[in-house]
Amino acid sequence: MHEAAKRAFDAQKVKKLPSVASLNEEYSKLLENKKESYEQYKQLKKESRELAAAKLNVDRILGISPPEPDKKKLQEKER
């Protein structure tokens, strides 16, 4: 097992493994970035829902019928 790990590190040309402290620091930065990205995602998702609702309302007012959903997509969602 250690030989496979050595080959993997050699293939990536890693000479020295990073310290635990540097890995923890990088992990905390990535975790913070993930939290910020998720907040942005939640906001965009909320805006998307609001725009979809507004579009549906406008379509109803104008008498435009929404497109029929694909039967294949509905079947995939049911699985």
N, C-alpha and C positions, 0 to 999 in steps of 0.2 A: 504494500500500500504506500509506504514511504517512497518507493522508487517511482511509482506513478505520479505522486505529488512532485517529486523532484523533476521528472520529465515535463510536467505541466508548467512548473516555474521556469525551467530552462527554455521551453518553447516561447514563453512570454518575455524572455530575457531579463528575468528578475534576479538580481544579484543578492540583495539584502531585503529581508522582510521588514515591513513597517512596524513600528513599535505600537504597543497597545494604546498608549496615550494619543498617538497621532490618529489611530483608527477610531478611537472614541471621539476625538475632536471632529473628524470628518463625518462620522455618523451623526453627531449632534447638528452639524450644519445641514446635512441632507434631511434630517428629520424636520428642522425648522423650515427648510425650503418646501418640503412636502406639505406641512401645515398651511403655509402661505398659499401654495398652489391649490390646495383643497378648498380654502376659503374663496378663492377666485372662481373655482369650478362651481361651488354652490351658488354664488351670485349669478354667474352666467346661466346656470341651469334654471334659476328662478326667472331671469329675464326671458329665457327661451319659452318657458311655460306661459308667461304673461303675453308674449308676442303670439304664441299659438292660439291662446284664448281670444285675443283681439282679432286675429285673422278669422277664426271661426265665427265670431260675432259679425264681422263685416260680411263674410260670405253668406251668412244667414239673412242679413238685412238686404243684400243684393240678390238673394234668391239663387245663389250659386251652390249647387250640391257638392259636398265633399267627394273626393274620388273614392271608389270602392276599394277596400283593403284587399290585398292579394290573399287568396286562400292559402297559398304556400306559407306566407309569413305568419298567418294566424295559426296554422298547424305547427309551425316551428315554435311559436310562443307557448303553445299548449304542452309541448313536450317538456 
